[in-house]
Structure formats: structure tokens, C-alpha cells
Amino acid sequence: MQLPPKTVYVPVTLIRDGELLHDELVEIGKNSDWLKKELKNQGVDKFRDVFLAEWLEGEGLFVQAIKQVSGG
């Protein structure tokens, strides 16, 4: 039995250690205004407050704030 190929998506890191990775943002067809809005929806105000932010097609944005990592 032959199954049709399933599309597999790879997470794209948009912010690492508080630094915006602009090229990756462009790669997924988004801009910094979109990312700021998404972060705000998750209770984060600034890029520098983010330890890691990854975009996964079909699942959305995963954000881990620096304060979550440090426990404070």
C-alpha cells in the first residue's frame, strides 16, 4: 500500500537569547510588527525578554520567556 507523502514542517527560530533573527522572520513571510503582536498575546513586551521563540507551521508560535528560564 502506498500512502501519499505527508508534509513535515520544521520549527523556525525567530528569537534566540533576546535577539531577533530577522532573516528567519522574512523566510516565513512575517514581519516584526506581526511578531510583536504575537508576543504581546503571550504576555511578552520586548524581544529581549524572550529566551526562545519558534514558529511551526500549523501550530503557531512557541515562546519561552527569559524569566521562565531563570525562575524569576
N, CA, C and O of each residue as an XYZ file, in Angstrom:
288
protein
N       0.850     -1.175      0.000
C       0.000      0.000      0.000
C       0.899      1.242      0.000
O       1.832      1.351      0.796
N       0.601      2.161     -0.897
C       1.385      3.396     -0.974
C       0.582      4.550     -0.399
O      -0.524      4.840     -0.855
N       1.147      5.203      0.601
C       0.496      6.353      1.215
C       1.030      7.618      0.568
O       2.198      7.685      0.184
N       0.158      8.634      0.448
C       0.656      9.906     -0.101
C       1.664     10.522      0.859
O       1.539     10.361      2.073
N       2.661     11.226      0.332
C       3.661     11.839      1.224
C       3.013     12.865      2.144
O       2.133     13.623      1.734
N       3.458     12.874      3.377
C       2.952     13.819      4.369
C       3.945     14.977      4.494
O       5.151     14.760      4.602
N       3.435     16.191      4.478
C       4.287     17.360      4.630
C       4.791     17.445      6.060
O       4.010     17.377      7.009
N       6.074     17.591      6.204
C       6.692     17.725      7.515
C       7.247     19.137      7.631
O       7.987     19.601      6.763
N       6.882     19.813      8.714
C       7.351     21.171      8.945
C       8.431     21.173     10.018
O       8.375     20.403     10.977
N       9.396     22.034      9.845
C      10.490     22.180     10.796
C      10.322     23.521     11.509
O      10.043     24.532     10.864
N      10.489     23.539     12.841
C      10.379     24.817     13.548
C      11.454     25.806     13.099
O      12.594     25.432     12.824
N      11.058     27.077     13.033
C      11.971     28.147     12.646
C      12.178     29.037     13.865
O      11.217     29.587     14.403
N      13.418     29.181     14.300
C      13.724     30.029     15.449
C      13.694     31.489     15.016
O      14.400     31.886     14.089
N      12.868     32.284     15.695
C      12.718     33.702     15.374
C      13.453     34.603     16.357
O      13.935     35.674     15.987
N      13.536     34.165     17.614
C      14.267     34.912     18.643
C      15.082     33.906     19.447
O      14.579     32.857     19.850
N      16.350     34.246     19.673
C      17.216     33.410     20.499
C      17.976     34.328     21.445
O      18.650     35.262     21.011
N      17.862     34.057     22.735
C      18.546     34.854     23.767
C      18.257     36.343     23.619
O      19.162     37.166     23.758
N      17.011     36.694     23.339
C      16.610     38.094     23.275
C      16.922     38.791     21.962
O      16.625     39.976     21.812
N      17.515     38.082     21.007
C      17.911     38.679     19.732
C      16.979     38.219     18.614
O      16.799     37.019     18.405
N      16.394     39.164     17.904
C      15.535     38.874     16.761
C      16.385     38.363     15.602
O      17.394     38.971     15.246
N      15.972     37.253     15.023
C      16.641     36.692     13.848
C      15.821     37.102     12.630
O      14.934     36.380     12.175
N      16.149     38.280     12.122
C      15.347     38.927     11.089
C      15.211     38.087      9.823
O      14.121     38.011      9.255
N      16.287     37.457      9.369
C      16.239     36.668      8.134
C      15.230     35.527      8.227
O      14.532     35.231      7.258
N      15.154     34.888      9.394
C      14.214     33.794      9.583
C      12.774     34.299      9.566
O      11.876     33.627      9.059
N      12.567     35.481     10.119
C      11.242     36.101     10.116
C      10.773     36.344      8.681
O       9.627     36.058      8.334
N      11.668     36.870      7.860
C      11.369     37.112      6.447
C      11.102     35.783      5.731
O      10.222     35.692      4.876
N      11.869     34.768      6.091
C      11.743     33.448      5.461
C      10.336     32.870      5.603
O       9.846     32.198      4.695
N       9.685     33.129      6.742
C       8.328     32.594      6.931
C       7.248     33.583      6.481
O       6.057     33.329      6.657
N       7.668     34.704      5.904
C       6.714     35.661      5.354
C       6.036     36.549      6.392
O       4.916     37.013      6.183
N       6.711     36.779      7.496
C       6.165     37.620      8.565
C       7.068     38.836      8.762
O       8.156     38.920      8.193
N       6.585     39.791      9.593
C       7.400     40.970      9.896
C       7.433     41.201     11.408
O       6.745     40.516     12.164
N       8.235     42.168     11.836
C       8.412     42.392     13.270
C       7.131     42.881     13.942
O       6.915     42.600     15.121
N       6.277     43.609     13.218
C       5.000     44.033     13.806
C       4.126     42.826     14.145
O       3.490     42.785     15.198
N       4.104     41.854     13.251
C       3.346     40.621     13.499
C       3.905     39.914     14.737
O       3.149     39.475     15.604
N       5.236     39.808     14.809
C       5.870     39.104     15.926
C       5.603     39.825     17.245
O       5.322     39.179     18.254
N       5.687     41.159     17.248
C       5.389     41.923     18.463
C       3.973     41.656     18.947
O       3.739     41.510     20.146
N       3.034     41.591     18.022
C       1.625     41.316     18.372
C       1.480     39.913     18.955
O       0.784     39.713     19.951
N       2.141     38.946     18.326
C       2.086     37.567     18.823
C       2.695     37.462     20.216
O       2.155     36.770     21.079
N       3.807     38.139     20.437
C       4.439     38.117     21.755
C       3.533     38.760     22.798
O       3.395     38.249     23.909
N       2.921     39.879     22.437
C       2.010     40.588     23.345
C       0.863     39.670     23.764
O       0.442     39.675     24.921
N       0.360     38.880     22.806
C      -0.721     37.929     23.098
C      -0.294     36.881     24.121
O      -1.133     36.283     24.795
N       1.006     36.665     24.233
C       1.532     35.687     25.186
C       2.131     36.353     26.429
O       2.794     35.702     27.237
N       1.888     37.657     26.568
C       2.308     38.372     27.767
C       3.755     38.833     27.775
O       4.318     39.096     28.838
N       4.363     38.934     26.589
C       5.757     39.367     26.492
C       5.788     40.706     25.755
O       5.175     40.856     24.698
N       6.515     41.685     26.327
C       6.531     43.026     25.749
C       7.686     43.294     24.791
O       7.534     44.061     23.841
N       8.837     42.673     25.029
C      10.028     43.023     24.243
C      10.762     41.767     23.790
O      10.724     40.730     24.453
N      11.431     41.885     22.643
C      12.232     40.777     22.132
C      13.267     40.336     23.160
O      13.520     39.143     23.324
N      13.862     41.306     23.850
C      14.941     40.985     24.801
C      14.451     40.156     25.993
O      15.259     39.589     26.729
N      13.117     40.085     26.184
C      12.547     39.285     27.272
C      12.331     37.829     26.871
O      11.823     37.034     27.661
N      12.716     37.480     25.640
C      12.457     36.142     25.112
C      13.744     35.327     25.060
O      14.733     35.746     24.459
N      13.719     34.173     25.688
C      14.840     33.245     25.598
C      14.815     32.529     24.252
O      15.839     32.400     23.582
N      13.607     32.059     23.865
C      13.453     31.337     22.614
C      12.042     31.540     22.077
O      11.063     31.424     22.814
N      11.950     31.841     20.792
C      10.651     31.906     20.106
C      10.791     31.145     18.802
O      11.661     31.445     17.984
N       9.925     30.154     18.614
C       9.961     29.339     17.409
C       8.592     29.318     16.755
O       7.564     29.273     17.431
N       8.594     29.351     15.433
C       7.373     29.264     14.646
C       7.308     27.883     14.003
O       8.274     27.430     13.389
N       6.165     27.216     14.148
C       5.960     25.931     13.493
C       4.657     26.012     12.719
O       3.588     26.202     13.300
N       4.751     25.867     11.409
C       3.580     25.918     10.541
C       2.539     24.929     11.045
O       2.852     23.769     11.312
N       1.306     25.391     11.173
C       0.227     24.536     11.639
C       0.041     24.546     13.143
O      -1.021     24.169     13.639
N       1.066     24.977     13.880
C       0.971     25.011     15.341
C       1.133     26.408     15.913
O       0.637     26.690     17.004
N       1.820     27.287     15.193
C       1.953     28.660     15.644
C       3.266     28.940     16.340
O       4.278     28.284     16.094
N       3.224     29.933     17.219
C       4.425     30.444     17.870
C       4.580     29.871     19.272
O       3.665     29.944     20.093
N       5.750     29.302     19.532
C       6.119     28.839     20.864
C       7.077     29.866     21.440
O       8.072     30.215     20.805
N       6.783     30.354     22.645
C       7.625     31.376     23.279
C       8.030     30.917     24.667
O       7.200     30.487     25.467
N       9.318     31.018     24.933
C       9.820     30.781     26.290
C      10.519     32.065     26.734
O      11.560     32.441     26.197
N       9.930     32.719     27.715
C      10.471     33.975     28.217
C      11.701     33.719     29.080
O      11.832     32.649     29.675
N      12.591     34.686     29.148
C      13.804     34.569     29.954
C      13.449     34.350     31.419
O      14.112     33.568     32.101
N      12.410     35.027     31.917
C      12.036     34.866     33.317
C      11.572     33.442     33.626
O      11.713     32.976     34.757
N      11.010     32.738     32.609
C      10.608     31.338     32.805
C      11.835     30.442     32.938
O      11.819     29.457     33.676
N      12.894     30.794     32.219
C      14.113     30.003     32.240
C      14.864     30.189     33.551
O      15.333     29.224     34.153
N      14.974     31.447     33.988
C      15.752     31.748     35.192
C      14.968     31.490     36.479
O      15.532     31.458     37.572
N      13.653     31.308     36.323
C      12.835     31.054     37.509
C      12.435     32.293     38.248
O      11.897     32.204     39.351
N      12.683     33.462     37.671
C      12.376     34.691     38.386
C      11.523     35.502     37.612
O      11.147     36.591     38.045
